[in-house]
């Protein structure tokens, strides 16, 4: 296992975060992403692209477990709303591969800002109430877009100023040994550090 494969978070921390995220997701009808993704993004110890991919991969197992619980306990309600469930499944299956492809093309800094903005905007109604939905979401979205554009401009300026990118030169090893000079008069060859080599 290489250094890139070692998680900067402890197993206890990830297990606790997953437990809390799964509990919120199953009891509130959602919350796995806002809890786990936002927490790991705030800590800033990993690439946002890797965080999103990891959370989404783990969410599959969490969703299966939650769905089994709902199937066992709420089978009649599921059958009554089967058309709604099918429509949600179709939309999610079509959108998920596109979203995964887009994430792989985004700059990590811009991606982190956009994901954070989306999480805050979507959860704004729970904080401010549904009566001020758009009044709370619009400033958040505008601020997020402005920060993402600023991060992109800073990156482009840094990239442009580094053209052409200077390649680091390999360090040159300099030894303290000096080549022996030609034999001097008297039959001796002066060597480095005051040593004398006799010539017969």
FENPE-V700600 format. One record per backbone hydrogen bond with DSSP energy under -1.0 kcal/mol. NH is the residue of the N-H (numbers start at 0). CO is the residue of the C=O. E is the energy in kcal/mol with one decimal. If there is no record, write none. Layout:
nh:co:e
NH:CO:E
NH:CO:E
//
This chain:
nh:co:e
4:1:-1.2
13:9:-2.1
14:10:-2.4
15:11:-2.4
16:12:-2.5
17:13:-2.5
18:14:-2.4
19:15:-2.4
20:16:-2.7
21:17:-2.7
22:18:-2.2
23:19:-2.5
24:20:-2.4
25:21:-2.3
26:22:-2.2
27:23:-2.2
34:30:-2.1
35:31:-2.4
36:32:-1.9
38:34:-1.3
39:35:-2.2
40:36:-2.3
41:37:-2.3
42:38:-1.7
43:39:-1.2
50:46:-2.2
51:47:-2.5
52:48:-2.1
53:49:-2.5
54:50:-2.7
55:51:-2.4
56:52:-2.1
57:53:-2.4
58:54:-1.9
61:57:-1.9
62:58:-3.1
63:59:-2.1
64:60:-2.3
65:61:-2.5
66:62:-2.7
67:63:-2.2
68:64:-1.7
69:65:-2.1
70:66:-2.8
71:67:-2.2
72:68:-2.2
73:69:-3.1
77:73:-1.9
78:74:-2.2
79:75:-1.9
80:76:-1.3
81:78:-1.1
84:80:-1.9
85:81:-2.4
86:82:-2.2
87:83:-2.0
88:84:-2.2
89:85:-2.3
90:86:-2.2
91:87:-2.4
92:88:-2.6
93:89:-1.9
94:90:-2.0
95:91:-2.3
98:94:-2.5
99:95:-2.4
100:96:-2.1
101:97:-2.4
102:98:-2.3
103:99:-1.4
104:101:-1.1
110:106:-3.0
111:107:-2.4
112:108:-1.9
113:109:-2.6
114:110:-2.8
115:111:-2.2
116:112:-2.5
117:113:-2.5
118:114:-2.4
119:115:-2.3
120:116:-2.7
121:117:-2.5
122:118:-1.4
127:123:-3.1
128:124:-1.6
131:128:-1.2
132:129:-1.2
135:131:-1.7
136:132:-2.0
137:133:-2.4
140:136:-2.8
141:137:-2.7
142:138:-2.4
143:139:-2.3
144:140:-2.6
145:141:-2.3
146:142:-2.4
147:143:-2.3
148:144:-2.6
149:145:-2.2
150:146:-2.4
151:147:-2.1
152:148:-2.5
153:149:-2.4
154:150:-2.0
155:151:-2.5
156:152:-2.5
157:153:-2.3
158:154:-2.3
159:155:-2.6
160:156:-2.3
162:159:-1.4
183:187:-2.1
186:183:-1.5
188:196:-1.9
190:194:-2.3
194:191:-1.8
196:188:-1.8
198:186:-1.7
//
